[in-house]
Amino acid sequence: MPKVETFDKELVLKKATNVFNDKGFNATSMQDLVDATALNRSSIYNSFGNKLDLFLECLKSYQGVYTIKISETLHKGQNPLHAIELLFKFYINEIVEDKDNMGCLITNCTSEMANQDKSIDKFLNDNQRSFIALLEELVRKGQKESIINLNKTANEYAWYLFTSILGFRTIGIMISDKKELKSIAKTITQTLI
């Protein structure tokens, strides 16, 4: 008879996510995860598999939370351009409220782990494709409404926004001054007008 989990899986994933985000995947030891989650090694292995499997679970959980937050943010937009501006405001607030300067788990994973493991690559590529598709749809709608210029295709602007957001999230680890971040975001979004 299989063992029944007697712990809060979401809480364990949140605690493990904090460790991975603080130390990075490579510097995180199983002992770090044991200490953070209060689970013994065998419980971690039995419930999640190895460290990489646990990391992927953390990435997926993190992605799920942020997919909801981003969707809620975009739905508040009065139009596609306003939605994109709200997205940057959302990221600014995330950066300013990140008192430990840990940054975004997915962005950090991209800089640390891209091209190191096929399962990580697949996760990052799938995440990238879905986010670019979302941005492309916003830009396309904005172009149809004549509030985003036609200087570039919707796909080109989606890639521009995606790479800008990655850079914005990365620099946010070092810069947390709201005024500076707003200025950077404004420069990025003005390209679309």
Solvent accessible surface area in square Angstrom, and as a share of the most:
residue,aa,sasa,rsa
1,M,227,1.01
2,P,118,0.74
3,K,186,0.79
4,V,127,0.73
5,E,86,0.38
6,T,130,0.75
7,F,48,0.20
8,D,83,0.43
9,K,76,0.32
10,E,111,0.50
11,L,85,0.42
12,V,8,0.04
13,L,4,0.02
14,K,131,0.56
15,K,74,0.31
16,A,0,0.00
17,T,15,0.09
18,N,70,0.36
19,V,23,0.13
20,F,2,0.01
21,N,18,0.09
22,D,97,0.50
23,K,95,0.40
24,G,17,0.17
25,F,24,0.10
26,N,89,0.46
27,A,66,0.51
28,T,2,0.01
29,S,50,0.32
30,M,24,0.11
31,Q,81,0.36
32,D,34,0.18
33,L,0,0.00
34,V,26,0.15
35,D,98,0.51
36,A,32,0.24
37,T,8,0.05
38,A,90,0.70
39,L,23,0.12
40,N,90,0.46
41,R,109,0.40
42,S,64,0.41
43,S,32,0.21
44,I,1,0.00
45,Y,99,0.38
46,N,116,0.59
47,S,33,0.21
48,F,16,0.07
49,G,25,0.24
50,N,77,0.39
51,K,42,0.18
52,L,39,0.19
53,D,60,0.31
54,L,1,0.00
55,F,3,0.01
56,L,21,0.10
57,E,58,0.26
58,C,0,0.00
59,L,0,0.00
60,K,110,0.46
61,S,30,0.19
62,Y,28,0.11
63,Q,44,0.20
64,G,34,0.33
65,V,72,0.42
66,Y,37,0.14
67,T,82,0.48
68,I,107,0.54
69,K,74,0.31
70,I,22,0.11
71,S,45,0.29
72,E,99,0.45
73,T,17,0.10
74,L,18,0.09
75,H,152,0.68
76,K,147,0.62
77,G,20,0.20
78,Q,157,0.70
79,N,55,0.28
80,P,11,0.07
81,L,22,0.11
82,H,45,0.20
83,A,2,0.02
84,I,1,0.00
85,E,57,0.26
86,L,31,0.16
87,L,0,0.00
88,F,2,0.01
89,K,106,0.45
90,F,30,0.12
91,Y,10,0.04
92,I,4,0.02
93,N,64,0.33
94,E,38,0.17
95,I,8,0.04
96,V,41,0.23
97,E,125,0.56
98,D,36,0.19
99,K,163,0.69
100,D,109,0.56
101,N,73,0.37
102,M,43,0.19
103,G,19,0.18
104,C,16,0.10
105,L,3,0.02
106,I,19,0.10
107,T,12,0.07
108,N,34,0.17
109,C,2,0.01
110,T,48,0.28
111,S,99,0.64
112,E,51,0.23
113,M,5,0.02
114,A,40,0.31
115,N,132,0.68
116,Q,108,0.48
117,D,40,0.21
118,K,182,0.77
119,S,44,0.28
120,I,0,0.00
121,D,36,0.19
122,K,128,0.54
123,F,15,0.06
124,L,17,0.08
125,N,64,0.33
126,D,53,0.28
127,N,27,0.14
128,Q,50,0.22
129,R,144,0.53
130,S,68,0.44
131,F,27,0.11
132,I,10,0.05
133,A,59,0.46
134,L,71,0.35
135,L,0,0.00
136,E,32,0.15
137,E,75,0.34
138,L,23,0.12
139,V,0,0.00
140,R,90,0.33
141,K,97,0.41
142,G,0,0.00
143,Q,23,0.10
144,K,160,0.68
145,E,96,0.43
146,S,98,0.63
147,I,56,0.28
148,I,3,0.02
149,N,29,0.15
150,L,139,0.69
151,N,118,0.61
152,K,107,0.45
153,T,79,0.46
154,A,9,0.07
155,N,63,0.32
156,E,86,0.39
157,Y,7,0.03
158,A,0,0.00
159,W,102,0.36
160,Y,69,0.26
161,L,0,0.00
162,F,14,0.06
163,T,75,0.44
164,S,18,0.12
165,I,8,0.04
166,L,50,0.25
167,G,39,0.37
168,F,4,0.02
169,R,17,0.06
170,T,69,0.40
171,I,57,0.29
172,G,5,0.05
173,I,54,0.27
174,M,157,0.70
175,I,44,0.22
176,S,57,0.37
177,D,68,0.35
178,K,91,0.39
179,K,166,0.70
180,E,89,0.40
181,L,0,0.00
182,K,105,0.45
183,S,67,0.43
184,I,58,0.30
185,A,8,0.06
186,K,121,0.51
187,T,89,0.52
188,I,20,0.10
189,T,8,0.04
190,Q,92,0.41
191,T,63,0.36
192,L,0,0.00
193,I,120,0.61
